[in-house]
């Protein structure tokens, strides 16, 4: 089994939550606890995909001992990955979130394990969803890696919302989705698309359940 420090690919979710809150044009709402559905809602209709963007970000590699190495790991910002998400939720567009990408690539584990990534946000005065679509490097994505990814992402997201309260697994639009609820009302969602080495992870708050709607509309 991989060591936890080597397996977890993203440690900056708490910072991401703060970034999205600052970037939101309206205050982030406080949500009440909501039950996790056993069945999926209707998926969102497909519409025009975001225009692709690719901008490489080079990060210093790490040796086995943890010291800075001479190799460079490159994470490419690829907004074409956002075509996996619905283009909108309840007539509100899903937008690329550039600042969160810049924050994520500062994390060495993310740079080591993610080959391409894009971050997205959709927000209204009462609802917010934000997260990452990450294409994992070849040969890395397996059940153990995905479990470590989820655990670390949940801890980071829920650190700003009272800690992780519950974990569940359900099926949404025929896809296995892992759902964690934070004590403060935030809900975290994860799904994998193994054929593309892709993980989708996002957090959501608000009675509109934007996170659930995004997961329902995922496209392979």
C-alpha positions as CSV (number, residue, x, y, z in Angstrom):
1,X,0.0,0.0,0.0
2,X,1.2,3.5,-0.8
3,X,2.2,5.8,2.1
4,X,-0.5,8.4,2.8
5,X,1.8,11.3,2.0
6,X,2.6,9.8,-1.4
7,X,-0.9,8.8,-2.2
8,X,-3.0,11.9,-1.5
9,X,-3.0,14.2,-4.5
10,X,-4.6,17.3,-3.2
11,X,-4.1,19.0,0.1
12,X,-5.3,22.6,-0.7
13,X,-9.1,22.2,-0.4
14,X,-9.4,24.3,2.7
15,X,-7.7,27.2,0.9
16,X,-9.8,26.5,-2.2
17,X,-13.0,27.0,-0.1
18,X,-11.7,30.3,1.1
19,X,-10.7,31.4,-2.4
20,X,-14.2,30.5,-3.8
21,X,-15.9,32.4,-1.0
22,X,-13.8,35.5,-1.7
23,X,-14.4,35.2,-5.5
24,X,-18.1,34.7,-5.2
25,X,-20.1,37.8,-6.2
26,X,-22.5,37.2,-3.3
27,X,-22.0,35.8,0.2
28,X,-21.8,32.1,0.6
29,X,-25.0,30.9,2.2
30,X,-25.4,28.8,5.3
31,X,-27.1,25.5,4.5
32,X,-29.2,23.2,6.6
33,X,-28.5,19.5,6.7
34,X,-30.0,17.7,3.8
35,X,-30.6,13.9,3.3
36,X,-28.5,12.1,0.8
37,X,-30.7,10.8,-2.0
38,X,-30.6,7.1,-2.9
39,X,-31.8,7.8,-6.4
40,X,-30.5,10.3,-8.9
41,X,-32.3,13.4,-10.1
42,X,-32.7,14.1,-13.8
43,X,-29.4,15.0,-15.4
44,X,-28.7,18.4,-16.9
45,X,-29.0,18.7,-20.7
46,X,-25.7,18.9,-22.6
47,X,-24.8,22.3,-24.0
48,X,-21.8,24.0,-25.4
49,X,-18.6,22.9,-23.7
50,X,-16.1,25.5,-22.4
51,X,-13.3,26.5,-24.7
52,X,-10.1,24.5,-23.9
53,X,-7.2,26.2,-22.3
54,X,-3.8,24.6,-21.7
55,X,-1.1,26.3,-19.6
56,X,1.6,24.2,-18.1
57,X,2.8,24.9,-14.6
58,X,6.1,23.4,-13.6
59,X,6.8,22.3,-10.0
60,X,10.0,21.0,-8.5
61,X,9.9,17.2,-8.1
62,X,10.7,15.4,-4.8
63,X,13.1,12.6,-4.1
64,X,12.2,9.5,-2.1
65,X,13.6,11.1,1.0
66,X,11.4,14.2,0.5
67,X,14.2,16.5,-0.5
68,X,13.8,18.8,-3.5
69,X,15.0,17.1,-6.6
70,X,16.1,18.2,-10.0
71,X,13.2,16.8,-12.0
72,X,10.2,18.8,-12.8
73,X,6.6,17.7,-12.6
74,X,4.2,19.5,-14.9
75,X,0.5,20.0,-14.3
76,X,-1.4,21.4,-17.3
77,X,-4.4,23.6,-16.8
78,X,-6.8,22.1,-19.3
79,X,-10.2,23.7,-19.1
80,X,-11.5,21.3,-21.8
81,X,-11.9,18.8,-18.9
82,X,-14.8,20.9,-17.7
83,X,-16.8,19.5,-20.6
84,X,-17.3,16.5,-18.3
85,X,-19.5,18.7,-16.2
86,X,-22.8,20.2,-17.2
87,X,-22.3,23.6,-18.8
88,X,-24.9,25.1,-16.4
89,X,-27.0,24.4,-13.3
90,X,-30.5,25.9,-13.2
91,X,-29.5,28.4,-15.9
92,X,-26.4,29.5,-14.0
93,X,-23.1,28.9,-16.0
94,X,-20.4,26.6,-14.7
95,X,-17.2,28.7,-14.9
96,X,-13.5,27.9,-14.9
97,X,-11.9,29.0,-11.6
98,X,-8.4,30.0,-12.3
99,X,-7.3,31.0,-8.8
100,X,-8.0,27.6,-7.4
101,X,-5.8,26.0,-10.0
102,X,-2.9,28.3,-9.1
103,X,-3.4,27.3,-5.4
104,X,-3.6,23.6,-6.1
105,X,-0.4,23.3,-8.1
106,X,1.6,24.7,-5.2
107,X,1.0,21.3,-3.5
108,X,3.7,18.9,-4.4
109,X,1.4,15.8,-4.1
110,X,-1.1,17.3,-6.5
111,X,1.7,18.1,-9.0
112,X,3.1,14.6,-8.7
113,X,-0.2,12.8,-9.3
114,X,-2.3,15.0,-11.5
115,X,-1.3,15.4,-15.2
116,X,-4.1,17.8,-16.2
117,X,-6.7,19.6,-14.2
118,X,-9.3,22.3,-14.2
119,X,-11.3,23.9,-11.5
120,X,-14.9,25.1,-11.7
121,X,-17.4,27.2,-9.8
122,X,-21.1,27.8,-10.1
123,X,-22.8,30.2,-7.7
124,X,-26.0,32.1,-7.0
125,X,-27.1,34.2,-4.0
126,X,-28.3,31.0,-2.3
127,X,-26.1,28.2,-3.7
128,X,-22.5,27.4,-4.4
129,X,-20.7,24.4,-5.9
130,X,-17.0,24.3,-6.7
131,X,-14.4,21.6,-7.4
132,X,-11.9,20.0,-9.6
133,X,-11.8,17.7,-12.6
134,X,-8.4,16.1,-12.5
135,X,-6.8,13.7,-15.0
136,X,-4.5,11.4,-13.0
137,X,-1.2,10.2,-14.3
138,X,-1.1,6.8,-16.0
139,X,-0.8,3.9,-13.6
140,X,-1.8,5.8,-10.5
141,X,-5.5,5.7,-10.2
142,X,-6.8,2.6,-8.3
143,X,-9.1,2.0,-5.4
144,X,-6.5,2.8,-2.8
145,X,-5.4,6.0,-4.4
146,X,-9.1,7.1,-4.9
147,X,-9.9,6.4,-1.3
148,X,-6.9,8.4,0.0
149,X,-7.8,11.2,-2.4
150,X,-11.4,11.3,-1.0
151,X,-10.3,11.2,2.6
152,X,-7.8,14.1,2.2
153,X,-10.2,16.2,0.1
154,X,-13.0,15.7,2.7
155,X,-10.7,16.6,5.6
156,X,-9.6,19.8,3.8
157,X,-13.1,20.9,2.8
158,X,-14.7,20.1,6.1
159,X,-11.9,21.8,8.1
160,X,-13.8,25.0,7.4
161,X,-17.2,23.4,8.2
162,X,-17.0,21.6,11.5
163,X,-15.2,18.5,10.3
164,X,-16.5,15.4,8.5
165,X,-19.8,14.2,10.0
166,X,-20.9,11.3,7.7
167,X,-19.8,9.3,4.7
168,X,-22.0,7.6,2.2
169,X,-22.0,5.9,-1.2
170,X,-24.9,6.1,-3.6
171,X,-25.7,5.9,-7.3
172,X,-26.4,9.0,-9.3
173,X,-27.3,8.7,-13.0
174,X,-25.8,5.2,-13.0
175,X,-22.5,6.2,-11.6
176,X,-21.1,5.5,-8.1
177,X,-20.8,8.7,-6.2
178,X,-19.2,9.1,-2.7
179,X,-20.9,11.7,-0.6
180,X,-19.5,13.2,2.7
181,X,-21.3,15.7,4.9
182,X,-19.5,18.2,7.0
183,X,-20.9,19.1,10.4
184,X,-21.4,22.7,9.3
185,X,-23.6,21.8,6.3
186,X,-21.2,21.6,3.4
187,X,-21.6,18.5,1.2
188,X,-18.7,16.9,-0.7
189,X,-19.0,14.7,-3.7
190,X,-16.6,12.4,-5.5
191,X,-16.8,10.3,-8.7
192,X,-14.2,8.6,-10.9
193,X,-14.2,8.0,-14.6
194,X,-11.6,5.2,-14.8
195,X,-11.6,5.0,-18.6
196,X,-10.2,8.5,-18.7
197,X,-8.1,8.4,-15.5
198,X,-10.3,11.2,-14.3
199,X,-11.6,12.1,-10.8
200,X,-14.3,14.7,-10.2
201,X,-14.4,16.1,-6.6
202,X,-16.5,19.1,-5.5
203,X,-18.2,20.6,-2.5
204,X,-21.6,22.2,-2.4
205,X,-23.7,24.3,-0.1
206,X,-27.3,25.5,-0.4
207,X,-30.7,24.0,-0.8
208,X,-30.4,23.8,-4.6
209,X,-27.9,20.9,-4.2
210,X,-25.8,22.2,-7.0
211,X,-23.2,19.5,-6.3
212,X,-25.7,16.8,-6.7
213,X,-26.9,18.3,-10.0
214,X,-23.4,18.5,-11.3
215,X,-22.8,14.8,-10.5
216,X,-26.1,13.9,-12.1
217,X,-25.0,15.5,-15.3
218,X,-21.4,14.1,-15.6
219,X,-20.5,13.1,-19.2
220,X,-18.0,10.4,-20.0
